[in-house]
Amino acid sequence: MNISKNWWLLAACTITLASCSPKRIPFTQQLKEQHQLKPEELKSIQFYLSNDLVLSRGDQQLKKETNDGELTVKKDAVIEEFVFKAGTPCVIHDLIDGNRVMVSFEKGGNKYLVFGSVKNRDGYYTLQAMDWNKDKGRVNYGEKIYLTSTGSRDVFLVLKMKSLEQFKLDQKVVKGEEIGK
């Protein structure tokens, strides 16, 4: 009997703790509307990336020279990349319109990416590009144009959210009734 009572107490504590621990959930237009989040509230929430994202750009230079009767062509390439791992923290810097936001990953330098709610994706705030070619997009980051990594169309914003529920337990152990006592 004591074991059964302790088991229920342990289960109740576990459920209570699990319900108040923050969970990462997708940031959606529905969530924004449901909780009537104002711009200043959105700017005070810590957001994170759902998946890895790589931005890259490259400059290629061709050099040619003739030496001992041969033509030599050299290609020099400089590739610049920004790597954002899944879970990278970010903040909303500004709201563009009702369903698009500018997101900052570093301070200064106009280094922002745009995320927006697309209806065919359950309202998730996904990475927005100037244009897409299959799964790669062209984005502006720090006033330069970069190509995104494959699959970047599926990168979206997540946030930690916890739900606190308070309840009181008024418990009485009933001993039962015996005849004649």
Solvent accessible surface area in square Angstrom, and as a share of the most:
residue,aa,sasa,rsa
1,M,187,0.84
2,N,105,0.54
3,I,145,0.74
4,S,62,0.40
5,K,100,0.42
6,N,92,0.47
7,W,142,0.50
8,W,164,0.58
9,L,109,0.54
10,L,119,0.59
11,A,26,0.20
12,A,40,0.31
13,C,65,0.39
14,T,77,0.45
15,I,123,0.63
16,T,54,0.31
17,L,121,0.60
18,A,53,0.41
19,S,41,0.27
20,C,41,0.25
21,S,52,0.33
22,P,73,0.46
23,K,112,0.47
24,R,118,0.43
25,I,50,0.25
26,P,43,0.27
27,F,0,0.00
28,T,18,0.10
29,Q,34,0.15
30,Q,103,0.46
31,L,19,0.10
32,K,24,0.10
33,E,106,0.48
34,Q,135,0.60
35,H,81,0.36
36,Q,142,0.63
37,L,35,0.17
38,K,113,0.48
39,P,67,0.42
40,E,110,0.49
41,E,71,0.32
42,L,0,0.00
43,K,91,0.38
44,S,92,0.60
45,I,42,0.21
46,Q,77,0.34
47,F,0,0.00
48,Y,24,0.09
49,L,2,0.01
50,S,25,0.16
51,N,60,0.31
52,D,79,0.41
53,L,0,0.00
54,V,39,0.23
55,L,0,0.00
56,S,32,0.20
57,R,73,0.27
58,G,51,0.49
59,D,76,0.40
60,Q,125,0.56
61,Q,108,0.48
62,L,120,0.60
63,K,103,0.43
64,K,158,0.67
65,E,84,0.38
66,T,107,0.62
67,N,93,0.48
68,D,144,0.75
69,G,85,0.82
70,E,119,0.54
71,L,117,0.58
72,T,51,0.30
73,V,85,0.49
74,K,98,0.42
75,K,137,0.58
76,D,61,0.32
77,A,63,0.49
78,V,105,0.60
79,I,118,0.60
80,E,55,0.25
81,E,98,0.44
82,F,46,0.19
83,V,86,0.49
84,F,11,0.04
85,K,126,0.53
86,A,56,0.43
87,G,23,0.23
88,T,33,0.19
89,P,76,0.48
90,C,4,0.02
91,V,64,0.37
92,I,4,0.02
93,H,85,0.38
94,D,61,0.31
95,L,44,0.22
96,I,69,0.35
97,D,65,0.34
98,G,52,0.50
99,N,58,0.30
100,R,92,0.33
101,V,1,0.01
102,M,52,0.23
103,V,0,0.00
104,S,14,0.09
105,F,34,0.14
106,E,73,0.33
107,K,202,0.86
108,G,55,0.53
109,G,57,0.55
110,N,81,0.41
111,K,54,0.23
112,Y,40,0.15
113,L,2,0.01
114,V,40,0.23
115,F,0,0.00
116,G,1,0.01
117,S,13,0.08
118,V,49,0.28
119,K,190,0.80
120,N,128,0.66
121,R,71,0.26
122,D,106,0.55
123,G,3,0.03
124,Y,62,0.23
125,Y,0,0.00
126,T,6,0.03
127,L,3,0.02
128,Q,48,0.21
129,A,25,0.20
130,M,100,0.45
131,D,64,0.33
132,W,65,0.23
133,N,113,0.58
134,K,176,0.74
135,D,54,0.28
136,K,88,0.37
137,G,1,0.01
138,R,98,0.36
139,V,4,0.02
140,N,78,0.40
141,Y,2,0.01
142,G,18,0.18
143,E,129,0.58
144,K,89,0.38
145,I,73,0.37
146,Y,5,0.02
147,L,89,0.44
148,T,3,0.02
149,S,32,0.21
150,T,98,0.57
151,G,25,0.24
152,S,1,0.01
153,R,82,0.30
154,D,70,0.36
155,V,1,0.00
156,F,41,0.17
157,L,0,0.00
158,V,15,0.09
159,L,10,0.05
160,K,99,0.42
161,M,67,0.30
162,K,115,0.49
163,S,61,0.39
164,L,123,0.61
165,E,122,0.55
166,Q,178,0.79
167,F,136,0.56
168,K,199,0.84
169,L,125,0.62
170,D,141,0.73
171,Q,123,0.55
172,K,167,0.71
173,V,84,0.48
174,V,117,0.67
175,K,195,0.82
176,G,58,0.56
177,E,170,0.76
178,E,111,0.50
179,I,178,0.90
180,G,81,0.78
181,K,198,0.84
